[in-house]
């Protein structure tokens, strides 16, 4: 464990000095104040108990129908040892449109858990998705702390088209004119010739352009259009629909990335926070193009008199630094050279007349770093008390008290005072106000050493692999720990070392920075070169982020909205008819699957809790409360239901795999297609394909006016059960295309399907009959009650009538009698059949509560076939993930052995191992397995 973390409850390390013009004037009051500051910081950090979370997945990208395998590592942010605060973990999967696809809850033991997600094509069509993971406690500290991984789900097949396109925008007749050129080829590189298509340009849900187009004999399309003034360039998308008959409604979607040079965003960030007149400035900058990615730039800084002050040029991903001396009452402008040869003027931050600057010099592979504090010659700055605090992982590891004189104050500190990771250097005034701050990175090269040793240099197909792992610390001592291992086929999965961050980089670096890091894998080994070390420093200067506000350390203890969940529990409150708590009320808890019968008594505040419960899949709990007389009369139960967070949609827009595909990716897709073709050909020759007769779906007990199956869309009982714990709204959002809340004239909002007003009918009763237009509840709010009230387990089936063939009977019965002038084409209907069959009556029984918690996602075993010796490969085993082993535990000698079999595809397999010793050290490594033909 790092030196500054040994005594967590006390002042761990504090260097107290006083610097003026070279003299040390240490005084007891300043030492005492410094001790108070550091003790407050460390005590508050301990109380906060911030957690960090990392997930290793089996591979970076997936195909529809794959299973995503993961292992989660939950650690204490200060020590990086296993977190004991939380015992429950939540996993979410959302589409790029921020539509929730799946949410699950997992038990956590000593900071570890594992699971899998089936990427069902019905729920997850081709597109971008974000995997998010968090504990309830982590929700107190903002979305920045939530673990997120953005990935793409592809659906490569024989009919795929590959699209190469480029878009150029220029001013023409006062408008932004876009020239879009597309080259469309089939997977075998044969052009898609003379094909009629429909091109659509959209800004989110808004259609900006729809045009019929046709490719030429070379598969080329040239489109020219004016971009509307209010179009959001960061949200533009292009879709191509194949209009040929029998094409199966093929639609290809892609983001329209214009990347206009004049629209690049350049931010200038002075080190320490401010430009101060007369004080040397070290300024970092970052340039980002319209696609959100860094773009390299160069330029010159000029003052207001057009005098050249400094030149600048980015070093990596649009980031770089330059130095100059700001002058009072001067305005500085950066002239940025754009790709088209023009210049863009950007004004630098305002120069302060007086103030303080903070500079950190963190040399490559040096054993110490320097901190310089400069102050302007002003009585409000010099000869005043300051404190320099160096905080790592939330712990104050270094402190200095000093008075700033006419000369800069210099502090030299050994790097071994800090653990590996981001260090936050802060200059604090005598009133404890944060004046300047700067982030730097310390690397002791103390990650776990993981040695991966295959049993032999090469293997045959369907061969048995014996893989040996040996884990040691940096001194060579054996390490007992928990690790996860993924083996993937290089012929089908591209392991990009630049885009893939590892556990060490994420916990030590990425989790302390703001926003997504472009190519995070680049920083996996920052000590690899002096240039990489400098590029990491530039990253910290431009994307530094602090998880807890400095001023909050000196305020009263925060009231956290979300409490840590050490185990699953059922909590609630018993109240009477006047909503007053009922003390000493008996509460009975009953569950049929698994069978459970328990009881407890409410406390003086009416609160109760049940623990020691394991919510199995589709668990339903029935609670009943009784008053002191043993009756349920005049008592009610309120249960603390899980309220999920609402996350922002991802800013990053993933380009589909089939757009501007490179040679390596094309080879992967071609290989996948060849393997699948061979597998199907062999299967057809050796197996008799079963004839599957699909009966038309019906909803038993439905009050459908058209009779059984008389609807355009049927969501049957089997589909609803597979959806898990969800409600009526989520079922419609997931299963009914075009369902959303629309804002119409006079801001009237109603639910629609394909822009047609939806009417909800429950067990044959239209809920509009209960709506009071003169009441205080808005129409859509009235619908919200029903959409959010009914859980999937209360619903047997849903039938959607949108076409006149099926909606006309409903229109005649429910709409026409009330409004003879209404048009049947303006209304559609959703018939919901509940298990009770009692219609839209939501009142719960007095003294009872039916609780349907999110069930635990039970871990599943990764299937790994076992072959007999000399088994003949027949190309039916084409696994892309060859093996996934989430629970590799090393013994006291730091060793572990695992076994699996190679598949039928020859070539190279990539091995990735990550994990922790559960005591604060983490590590990862990779290896390659060669498989002969």
N, C-alpha and C positions, 0 to 999 in steps of 0.2 A: 504493500500500500504506500502511496506517495507520502513523503515526509510531512507535508502540511495537513494531512488528513488523519494522523495518528490519534490526536486528542480532539475528537469532534466537538465535545461539549464545552471546551475552553478556548482561550486564546492560543492558537496553535503555533503560530510563529509571528513574532512582531519585532522588527528592527526599528528602534526609536532614535532618530537623529534630529538635529536642528541645523539647518544650513542657512547662512546669510552670504557674506562675501568670503567664505572660506573658513569662518569660525564656527565652532559648535557651541551652541548656547542652550543645551538641554535644560529644561525646567520641569519640575514635578507637575505643575498644572497641565502642561501640554502632553506629558506622558500619560497622565490620568485620562485626559480627554481622548487621546488616541486609543488607549485601552478600552474606553467605553464604546467608541465607534466600532472597533473590531469585534468586541464581545457581542455588541448588538447585532452586527451583520451575521456573525456565525450562529448566534442563538436563533435569529429569525430564519436563517437558512435551514437549520435543523427542524424548526417547527413547520416550515413550508414542505419539507420532504418531497421536493419535486422529483418526478419519475421520468425516465427516458425509456423509449421502446424501439426495438429494432426487429425486423422480420427478415429471415432468409427464405427466399422462395426457390423452387426447384429450377426455374429458368426465367429469363427476362421477358419473353414474349410467348404467346399461346395461339393455338388454333381453336376454332369453335368445337365444342365437344371434349376438349382437354379437361384435365383436373389440375387445378392450381394447388400445389402442396406448400406448406409453410411451417416454420417454427418461429416462435416469438420469444424474445429475450427482453424481460422487463427489469430494469436496474434502477437503483438509487442514483440520482443525477450527480451527487457529490462524491460518492465512493466508487460508483459503477459496480458495486456488489449487488447481488440479487435483491430486488425490492420485496420487502415483507409487508408493505403497506396495503397493497391491493391483491385480492384473490380472484377478481373477475376481470376479464378482458373482452372488449367489444370489437368486432371486425365488421367493416362495411365495404360494400362494393358498389360504386356508382358510375354511371355512364358519363361521357363528356358533357351531356346536357344536364348533368347533376340529378339524373333520375336514379333513385335508389333501386338497386337490383337485388341486393341481399344484405341482411344484417344478422349476425350471430353472436352468441355469448359463449365464452369458454372459461373453464376454471383454470386458475393459475396456481402452480405450486412452486415455491421458492424462486419465483420470477420466470418460470418456464411454462410454456404450453405449446401445443401443436394442433394442426388441423388441416383441412382441405376444403376446396370449393369446386364443385363441378360447374364448368362453364357451359351450361345448357344452351344450345343454339336458339331455342325459343325465347329464352330470357336475355341472352347476350349475343345478339347478332354482331357481325363484323363491325369493329370500331374501337375507339379509345375508352379506357376505363381507369378508375383510380381506386386503389386499395388503401383503406384507412384503418388505423388501429389505435385504440385509446382505452384508458381506464376512466372510471367516473371521476377520480381525483384529478387526472390530467386536464379535465375540462375547465378547472379553475384558472388555468394559466394561458388561455387563448389558443387559437387554432394553429399558431406557429409550432407549438410543442407536439401536436398530433403527428404520428407517423403516417406518411403518405408515399405511395409508390404508383406512378403512372405507367401504364403498359398498354399494348395493343393486342387485340384479339383479331386474328385473320381467318379467312375462309378460302384458302387457296384450293382451286380445283381446275379441272381440264378446261372449263369455259371462261376462266379468268382473262380479263384484259389488263394489259400493262399500259400505263399512261405516263408519257413524258410531256411536261408542259413548262412554259415560261410565260410570265405576264409582265408587261411593261406599261407604265402609266405616264402620261404627259398631258400638259395643258393644251387644249385645242378649242379655239373659239370660246375661251373663258371657262371651259368645263374640263373636268378630269376625265380624260379618255383612256380607256384600257384596251390594249391589244393583247389578246390571249391566243396563244398557239398551242395546240395539242396534237400529239402524235400517239395514235392508239394502235397497239399491236396485241396479238394473241401471245400466249405463253411461249409458243414455239417461234416467236419473233415474226410471224406472218402478219402483215398489216390487216386491220379491220377495214376492208375496202367498201366504198360506196354504200355506207350504212346510214339510214335515216335515224336521227336521234332528236331528243328534246333536251335543250340545255336550259338550266335554271340557275339563276344567281340569287342567293338569299343572304339576308342580314339577320341571323337568328331565325325567327319564324316568319319574318317579313320577306316576301318575294319581290326582288327588285327588277328582275328580267326573266322572261320566258320566251324561248325562241326555238323554232324548228331548224335544225342544221343537218348537214350531210358530209361525211368524210369523203376525201377524194381517193384515187386509186392507190395512193401511198399511205392511206390511213390518217391523213392530216386534216385538221380543222383550224380555220382562222376565224376568230370572233372579235368583233370590234364594237365597243359600247361605251357610253358615257356613264360615269359613276355618279349617283345622286349625291348632292352636297352633304346630306345628313347621314350617309352610310358610314357605319362603323367598320373601318378597314381591318380591325383586329377580330372581327366576327364574320367576315365574308366567307361564303362557301359556294362551290360550284357542284352541280350534280348533272350527270349525263344519263338519260334514260333511253334504252334501246327500244325503238319503235317498231322493229321488225316483228311480224306475227310469230307467235310461238317462242319468243325470246324469254318468256317467263318473268316479265316485268323487271328485267335487269336494270338496276340503278347503281351508278358509281358516284360516291360523294368524296369531295376533297376540299380542304381549306384553300381559299384563294389568298396566296401570300404575295403581295405586291412588292414589299421591301423597297419602297421608294426612298432614294438617298436623302431627299430633303426632309423626310419624316423620321430620321433616326433620332433617338433620344439620348442625349449626352448629359450626364450628371457629374458635377465637380464637387468633391468632398474634401475640405482641408483636414489634415491630420489633427486630431484633438478637438475638432469641431468648428473652429473659427479662423478667419483671416484677420490678423491684428497688425495695424500699421507699425512698421519698424521692426517687426519680428519675422525672422525667416520662416517661410511657409513651405511645407511639404504637402502637395495637393494630389489626391488620387482622383481618377475619373473612370467612368464606365460608359461605353457606347452600346446601345441596344437597337437593333433594327425592328421593323414592324412585326416580324415573326416572333419577337421576344428573345431572340438569341443575340449574343454578343457579336459585334462586328468591329474589326480593327480599323482604327482611324489614325490620322496625324493632323497636326495643325500648329498654329502659333498663337501666343498670348500677346495682346497689344494693350497699351494703356489708352486713356482718352485722347491723348495727343498723337495716337497712331505710332507710338514708339514700340519697337519689339521688346518684349520682356522675357519670353521663354519659348522654346519649342517643345512639343510633346508628341509622343507616338506610343500607341498601345503595344503591349508586349504579349498579351494572351487573352483571347476571348473578349476583346474590346476594353480591357483594363490596363491601366498604366499609371505612372506618377511623374511629376515634374516639380522643380523647386524654383522659387523666386522670392523677392523681398517686396511685400506690399507697402504702398505709400499712403499716407492719410489723405482723405478726400479724393481718392482716385477710384475710377471705375475701370475694371479690366474686362476685356472681351476676348473670347477664344474664336479664332477663325478656323473652322474645321473643314478639312478638304474632303469633299464627297466623292463617291465613286464615279459620278458623271463629270468630274472636273470642276464643279462649282464649289463655292464656299458657303458655309452656314455659320452665322454669327450667334454665339451663345454668351450671355453675360455671366461672369463668375459671381459667387456670393459677395455680398457687401463687405467692405473692409471696415472693421471696428477701429475707432480712434484709439482705444486703449483696451487692455485685456491681457490674457495669459494664453500661451500656447504650450502644448505638451507634445513631445517627440519621443518616440521609442526606437532605439537602434537594436535590432535583433539579428546579429550576424549569423550567417550559415555555419553550422557545426561548431559554433563557439560555446564555451561553457558558462558564459555570463551575458547579460544584456544591459543596456544603459537606458536610463530615462532622463531626459532633459526638460526642465521647466524654465520657460522664458517669460518675462514680464515687462510690460511697457513702463517707462520711467514716469510713474504717476503715483501720487500719494494714496490713491485708492487701491493700488496694486502692490507696491513694494512695502517692505517692513510690516507686512501683515502675516497672520498665522495661516498656514496651509497644512493639509494632510494628504499624503500620497498613499493610496491603498491599491494593492494588487490582489485581485480576486480570481481564483481558479475554481471552476465547478461550484460556484456560489460561496466558497470559503475564502475568507481573507487570509492569505498566506504571507503577506508582507505589509508592513505599515511604517510610515515615516512622518515625523512632525518637523516642520521647518518654517523659517521666515525667509521670504524671498527678498534678496538685496538687489543691487544694481547689476550684478553678474548672474548669469543663469545658474540654476541649481542642478547638479548632476548626481544621479544615483546609479550605482553599479550594484547589480544583484546577481547572485549565482542562479543559474537556471534550475539547479536541483532543489531549489526552494519550492518549485511548482511541479505538479503532476503533468504528464503528457496531456496536451489539449490546449484550448483557448484560454488565455489569461487576459483579464480585463484590468487595465491600468486606469485609475481614476484620481483626479485631482479634486479635493474637497476643500471648501472654504471653512473658516472658523465657525460659521453658522450651520455647518453640515450640508451646505448646498453643493451639488455636483457642478463643477465648473468645466472640466474637460474629461474626456475619456478616449481610450485607444485600445484596440484589441490586437493581440499578438499571439503567435503560436509557439508552443514549446514541444519538442519531440525528443524523448530520451531513448527512442528505438527499443522500448521495453515491452512491445507486444509479445504474446505467446508465440513460441516457435513451433510450428506444426509441420512435421515431416510425414509426407504421404509416400508409401512404398508399395507399389503393386508387386505381386508375387513373382512376376517374370516380365521381361522386356516387352514381349508381344503376346497376343492371344489370338485364338481362332474364333470363328463365329460359334455362338452357343457354347462358349467355353466358360468354365468356372473361374471366377476371379476371387482371389483372396487378397484383400486390401489391408495393409497394416498402417496404423497411425501411431505416431509418437509425439507427445507434446511436452515441451520443456519451457522453463522461463528463460530470461535473457542470460542467466548464469549457468544454464544447462541442467538445472534441477528438474526432476520429473514433476508433472502437473496433473492433478486429478481434476477433471472438469466435465462439462456437458457440451457436445458438439453436434452439428448437423452436416450431412454430406449429400451433395447432389452430383449425379453423373449424367451427362447429356451427350447426345450424338452430334458431333460437329457438322455432319452432313445435313442436319435438319434444324439445329439450333445454333445461332451465332452468339457466342459469349464475347461481348465487346468490353474490353478492360477499361475503356475510357468512360463509358456510360454507366457502368455498374459500380456503385459504391459498396464497400465492404463494412463489416461491423465496426472495425476500429475507426475508419474515416467518418462514419455516420455519428458514432457516440462522441468522438473527440472533436469533430469539426462541424459537420453538416447540421447537426441538431442545434448548434449555437449561432447559426447564420440565418439571415432573413431571405425568404424566397427560395425558389429552386436554384440549385447549382448546376450550371451547364457542364457536362462531362465530369461528374464528381469522382469517377474512377481515376482521373488524372492525378488527384491529390492523395491516392492511396499510399504512396511512399514519398513524402515531401522531401526527404533527405537524399533522394536519388541524384539531385543536381542542384547547383547554386541557383540556376535559372528557375527551376520549379519552386524552390524555397522563396524566391522573390515574388513569383506569381501567386503563391499562396498568401503572402503578406499583402499583396494588392487586393486579393479577394476579401481579406479581413477588413481592409480599409474601406471597401465599397459595399460589403454586404453584412457588416457586423450587426448583431442583434442581441439584445439583452432580455432575458426572460422575466426579470423582476425589476421594477422601477426602483432606483436608488432611494428616492424620497420615502418610499413605503416602508423602508427599514426602520424609520424613526417615528412611525405613526402607531396608533394602537393596533392590536392584533386584528388582522382582517377577518371578516365574517365570510367564510367560504360557502359558496352556493351548492357545491357538490362534495359529498363526504366520501371517504375511502370505503370500499366494499371489500372486506376481508373474506367474506363468503356470501353465498346466495342466502337471502332472507326475505321473508314476507313481513312488511311493516305496515301499520295502519293505525286508525283511530276510531274509537267508538263514540258516537254523539247521540244526543236525544233530539226530539222534534224541534227544539229551539237552537239546535246546532251547538249545544254546550257539551263538553266532554263528560263521558260517563265513566266514573272510576269503578274498579272492582267488577267490571263486566266480564262474564265468562265468554270466551271465544273458542269455537271448535273449528278445526281445520280438517277437511276430508279430501282425499285424492284417491281415485280409483286406479289410475295407471301412472306411476306405480302406486300400490295401495299404501295409504298413509292416514293415520288417525291421530290427531294431537289436539291438545287444548292448552289454553293459557288464560291469564287474567289481565285486564288492562290496568295501568297504573293510575296515579291520582290525576294525571292529565288526559286520561282516556287512551293513551298510546299502548300498543302491543307489538310484539315481535315473535316470529317463529324462525328458528335457525335449524341447522343440521338437515337441510332439505336439498335434494338433488333433482332439479327439474328435468325430467326425461323429455324426449321428443313428444310433442303434442300434450304436454302436461296441462291438466285443468284442476284447479283447486277451488273447493266450495267452502266458504267461510260463513259461519253463523254466530251472531252475537245475541246475548240474552241479558236482560236487566237483572237487578238484584233479586227479583221475584222468580227468576228463571224463565221469563217470557221474552219473546222477540218484539213485543209491542213497544212502539215509541222509541226504538233504538235503530241506528243506522251505522253502516261500516264504510269508512273511507280507506282505501288501500293506496299506498304510494306506488303508483305505476311508473315504469321507466319512461322518461320523456327524452327522446333522442335529440342529439344536437342537430342544428341546421348548418351545414358547411357551405362555404362558397364554392362555386363551380371552379374547376381548375383553369388557371390562366394559360397554361401551356396547351397548345393545340398539336396533337400528334398527326403527322402526315401518314396516310394509309400506306401499307407495305407496297401496294401496286402503283404508287405514284413516284415518278423519278427514281425508279429502282436501280440500284447499282449492280455490278456484275456478281459480286459475292452473294447478294440477296437473291438475285435471279437463279443462281446455281442452287441455293438452298431450296427455293420453291420448286424448281425443276426436279430436284432430287426427291422431294416429298411426293410430287405427282408420280414419278416413276415407281417409287416404292408402293404407293397406293394402287396404281394400275396393276403392278405385278401381283400384289396381294389379292385384288379382286379377281384377276384372271385365274390365279391358282385356286382360289376359293370356289369359283364357278366350276372348275374342272373336277373338284374333289367333293363338293358338297351339293346336295339338292336344296335349292333355296325354297324355304317354306312360303306358301302362298298366304298372304295376310289379308283377310277380309275385314275391312273396317266398317263396323255398323255405324249408322248415323247417331250422333250424340243426342241424348235426350236427358231432360231433368225430371226425375220422378217427383210427382206431386205438384208439378208446376201448374199455375193458373193461366198459362199462355193462351191468349184468345185465338191463336192460330192452330192450336193443338200441339202434340208432341213434336219437338224438333222444328217448329215453325218460326225460325229466326235466322238472322244473317250471321250472328256470332253466338256460339254456345260455350260457356265456361262451365264444364261439368264438375261433378263432385271429385273425381280423381285428380283433375287439374288443380282444384282448390286445395285439396289435401297436400299436394306436392308444394304448394306455395308457402306452406308453413304458417307461422304466426304473422298474420297481416290483417288488414281490414278492407272494407268494401271499396274505399277510395283507392287504396293501393292496388287492389285487384283490377279495377278499371284502368288505372294508369298503366299497369304492366301489360294487360291483355287486350285492351281496346284502343286501337290506333286512332288518333284524332280526338281523344277525350282530354279536355282541359277547361279551365275557367276563363271565359271570354268577357272582355269589357266592351259593351256596346254603346248605343246612343245614350247621352245624358249620364254616362258612367254607370249604366245599369249592368250588373254582372250576373251571368248565369253560366251553368255548365253546358257544354256543347260536345257533340261528336261530329267531327268534320264540318264545323261551323254551323251545325243544325242544333237547335235547342233540344236539350235532353230532358225527358220526363221520367221520374223514378216511380216504378210500380212495385210494391212489396206484397207478395202473396195475393195478387189480384187487386190491391188497393192502391190507387194513385195518391201519393203523399201531398200533391198540390191541393187536395181537398181540405187539408188541415192548415194551409197557409192563409194568414190574415194579411192582406195587402195594406191594411190601415194600421197594422201593428208596428212595433219598434224594430223588429228583426228584419234585416234585409233578406231578399229572396235567396241569394247564394248562401248566406249564413244559415238559413232555414235548412237548406240542403246539406250543409256541412254537418249538422247534427246527425243525420242518418248515415252519411258517408263515413264518418269517423266512429260511429257507435257500433255498427255491425262488424264483428270479427269473422274471419274466414270460417272458423269452426261453427258459427251459427248459420252459415249459408250452405245450402245444398247445391245451388246452381244459379247461374246468371245467363239470361238470354237478351241479346241486343237486337232490336228491330230498327234498321236504318233505311232499308229500301221500301218503296211503296208497296211491294208485294206483301210485306209482313207488318208494316207500320200502319197501314190504312185501317185495319180493324180497331187498333188502339185509338187512332185519331177519331174515328167515328164515335167511339164510346166515351172518350175522356175530354176531347178538345172541342169538337164541333158543337155539342149541345151548349157549351159555355160561350163559344165564339163562332157563330155561323160564317163569319167572313174570313176565318183563318184559312191558311193554305196548308194542305197536308205535307207539302215538301219542306216546310219550315220546322217540322217536329219529328223527333225520333224517341224511342222508348226503350227503357231497360227494365226488364222483369226480373225481380230477385225472389228466389224461393228459399225461405228460411226453414230450418229444421222444426221449429215450433209450429209454423204455418199460421201464426196469429196475426200477421200483418204488421204495419208500421207502428207498433206500440212499444215504447222504449222504457217505460217505468220499471225499475228494478223492485224486487220484493223487499219488504221492510225487514231489516235485521239480517239480510243475507248479501253475499257478494260472490260473484263468480270471477275468479282471477285466472287469467291465462298469461303466464309469464313467457318471456322469450326463452325457449328451451336451450339447454346446453348443446353445443355442437360436439357430438361424440367423435373422438379421433378414429380414423379408419387406417387400416394397414395398407401400405403401398404394395401392389401386386408385383411380384418378381418371379417369373417362371423358373422352374428347375428342370434342367435337361439331363438325360442319361448320357454317359460317355459315348462319344462318336455319334451324337445326334446329328442328323443331316439337316442343314439349313434349307428351308423351302421358301424364304422371303415372306412368310406370314407374320413373323415377329419384327415389326418395324417401329418399336418404341423410340420416341424422341427423348424422353426421360428414361434413361437406362435403369437408374436406381435412385431412390430417395430414402435416406436413413436419417430421421430427425432426432434420434435418441442414442447417439454414440457417447458412451461414458468411458473415460480412460480410468485405468486402475492406479494403484499407488506408485507404479513404475511409469506412469504417464502413457501407457500403451493401450491400444484397442485393436481388435481385428473384426472385419466384417466381410461377408461373402455375397456375391451375386453372379448372375450369368450375363454374358454378352448377348446381343441380339443378332439378327440376320444381316444387318447392314455393316459392311466392312468400312474401315477408315480410322478416324481418331475420335476418342471420347474425351471430353473435358471433365475434370473432377474439381469441385469447389467444396472446401471445408471451412466452416466458421464456428465460433463458439467462445465459451468463457470458463474461467475457473470458479465462477460464482463469488469470487472474493475481490473483484475489481480489475482483473486483467482479461483482455480479450485478444483474439487473433484469428487469422485466416490464412489460407494458402491454396494454391491450385496445382494441378498435375495433369498429365496427359496419358491416356492408355491407347496403344496401337492395336488395331484388330485386323488380322490378315484376311484376305479373300479366301 
